[in-house]
Amino acid sequence: MQAVLRQAVSMAQAPANHCKVVLASAVAKSLLAEVTADLKRFDRKPQLHGFLANEDPAARKYADWTAKTCRENGFDFTLREVDREQLEETLQHANTDDAVDGMIVYYPVFDTRRDTTLQWTVSMYKDVEGLTPQLISNMYQNVRFLDPPTNKFKSILPCTPLAMLKILEYLQIYNTILDYGQRLYGRRITVINRSEVVGRPLAALLANDGADVYSVDITGVQHFSRGSGLKKTMHEVREMEGWGLKEALAHSDVVISGVPGDNFKVPTEWIRDGAVCINFSSEKNFHPEVKEKASIYVPAIGKVTIVMLMRNLLRIAKHRPMSRPSSPTGFRPEQPAATTNDPMA
């Protein structure tokens, strides 16, 4: 047991000048192979509809990238360009359209709280992004299935946080000797971003897997953990009074940053020698000199995120017969926690 705990707590730290740069394409390759193999056992092409209602070049680029990747790998994709004032009604119609398996909205649309309303409009049974209220609630409470006790219909996790878990698994940050829910035990991870779409969900998922997570934004630092005892099933959050980014980085062996814009850079001198550094911003959040401190550096994760989107779409399409929504938004009453809580399933 002592050997197991030592493995869980320790990280092999390569010399600073031996930093390994890991590209998202390398991580995505095996994950994509799993998705395409699963798709071959499916009797039709899953149908994904994307909804674009803004002039954001980044959203357009993401939509084009989604279309290209889906079509190259056996999925059908339709981009629907909609006036933003008509988008909510368009989404409601798509919820009840049997020709549509999955839906993705390219945000921001209004860049206000109205975007949250749009997220709530999408049926959770067609939500490939995992942003509808029931799916978000399940994620935070570590509920992995929508149909207990049969546990056949797995809940959908947000694509970018899920991609990050897969990258950490690929990098062997997860300790597979330990039980599910404990496999990040002993890991201390800083996440620089606390958005409701990526940063906060990611911190919760990592904590539910046993990590000590320092969630950082402009307001300060929050500590996400499973709380006392390895048998707890969901995370707890507490404010780290007096802490800033410097203190969080000083304690962290994994640093994950996703700050929008090109004005923010993680101070290299604050990063621990041998840390694993991962960037999920569209801009580079790390200086080039990070490779002089880090043992592993992942400069982008987009290709893994797209694979997770297709994985979510296939999962939704496979369960369509058993998941017909009773209302246009498909809400169900909140379910009790499932007995299986494998976040990597």
LINRA-V306311 format. One record per residue. RES is the residue in one small letter. SS is DSSP state (~ for helix, > for strand, _ for the rest). BURIAL is 1 if it has 24 or more other ideal C-beta (glycine too) atoms within 12 Angstrom, else 0. Layout:
res={RES/RES}
ss={SS/SS}
burial={BURIAL/BURIAL}
This chain:
res={m/q/a/v/l/r/q/a/v/s/m/a/q/a/p/a/n/h/c/k/v/v/l/a/s/a/v/a/k/s/l/l/a/e/v/t/a/d/l/k/r/f/d/r/k/p/q/l/h/g/f/l/a/n/e/d/p/a/a/r/k/y/a/d/w/t/a/k/t/c/r/e/n/g/f/d/f/t/l/r/e/v/d/r/e/q/l/e/e/t/l/q/h/a/n/t/d/d/a/v/d/g/m/i/v/y/y/p/v/f/d/t/r/r/d/t/t/l/q/w/t/v/s/m/y/k/d/v/e/g/l/t/p/q/l/i/s/n/m/y/q/n/v/r/f/l/d/p/p/t/n/k/f/k/s/i/l/p/c/t/p/l/a/m/l/k/i/l/e/y/l/q/i/y/n/t/i/l/d/y/g/q/r/l/y/g/r/r/i/t/v/i/n/r/s/e/v/v/g/r/p/l/a/a/l/l/a/n/d/g/a/d/v/y/s/v/d/i/t/g/v/q/h/f/s/r/g/s/g/l/k/k/t/m/h/e/v/r/e/m/e/g/w/g/l/k/e/a/l/a/h/s/d/v/v/i/s/g/v/p/g/d/n/f/k/v/p/t/e/w/i/r/d/g/a/v/c/i/n/f/s/s/e/k/n/f/h/p/e/v/k/e/k/a/s/i/y/v/p/a/i/g/k/v/t/i/v/m/l/m/r/n/l/l/r/i/a/k/h/r/p/m/s/r/p/s/s/p/t/g/f/r/p/e/q/p/a/a/t/t/n/d/p/m/a}
ss={_/~/~/~/~/~/~/~/~/_/_/_/_/_/_/~/~/~/_/>/>/_/_/~/~/~/~/~/~/~/~/~/~/~/~/~/~/~/~/~/_/_/_/_/_/_/>/>/>/>/>/>/_/_/_/_/~/~/~/~/~/~/~/~/~/~/~/~/~/~/~/~/_/_/_/>/>/>/>/>/>/_/_/~/~/~/~/~/~/~/~/~/~/~/~/_/_/_/_/_/_/>/>/>/>/>/_/_/_/_/_/_/_/~/~/~/~/~/~/~/~/_/_/_/_/_/>/_/_/_/_/_/~/~/~/~/~/~/~/~/~/_/_/_/>/_/_/_/_/_/_/_/_/>/_/_/_/_/~/~/~/~/~/~/~/~/~/~/~/~/_/_/_/_/_/_/_/_/_/_/_/_/_/_/_/_/_/>/>/>/>/>/_/_/_/_/_/_/~/~/~/~/~/~/~/~/~/~/_/_/_/>/>/>/>/>/>/_/_/>/>/>/>/>/>/_/_/_/_/_/_/_/_/_/_/>/>/>/>/_/_/_/_/_/~/~/~/~/~/~/_/_/_/>/>/>/>/_/_/_/_/_/_/_/_/>/_/~/~/~/_/_/_/_/_/>/>/>/>/_/_/_/_/_/_/>/_/~/~/~/~/~/_/_/_/>/>/>/_/_/_/~/~/~/~/~/~/~/~/~/~/~/~/~/~/~/~/~/_/~/~/~/_/_/_/_/_/_/_/_/_/_/_/_/_/_/_/_/_/_/_/_/_/_/_}
burial={0/0/0/0/0/0/0/1/0/0/1/0/0/0/0/0/0/0/1/1/1/1/0/1/0/0/1/1/0/0/1/1/0/0/1/1/0/0/1/0/0/1/0/0/0/1/1/1/1/1/1/1/1/1/0/0/0/0/1/0/0/1/1/0/1/1/1/0/1/1/0/0/1/1/1/1/1/1/1/1/0/1/0/1/0/0/1/1/0/1/1/1/1/1/1/0/0/0/0/1/1/1/1/1/1/1/1/1/1/0/0/0/0/0/1/1/0/1/1/1/1/1/1/1/1/1/1/1/1/1/1/1/1/1/1/1/1/1/1/1/1/1/1/1/1/1/0/0/0/0/0/0/1/1/1/1/1/1/1/1/1/1/1/1/1/1/1/1/1/1/1/1/1/1/1/0/0/1/0/1/1/1/1/1/1/1/1/1/1/1/1/1/1/1/1/1/1/1/1/1/1/1/1/1/1/1/1/1/1/1/1/1/1/1/1/1/1/0/0/0/1/1/1/1/1/1/0/0/0/0/0/0/1/1/1/0/1/0/0/1/0/0/0/0/1/0/0/1/1/0/1/1/1/1/1/1/1/1/1/1/0/0/0/0/1/1/0/1/0/1/1/1/1/1/1/1/1/1/1/1/1/1/0/1/1/1/0/0/0/1/1/0/1/1/1/1/1/1/1/1/1/1/1/1/1/1/1/1/1/1/1/1/1/1/1/1/1/1/1/1/0/0/1/0/1/0/0/1/1/1/1/1/0/0/1/0/1/1/0/0/1/1/1/1/0}
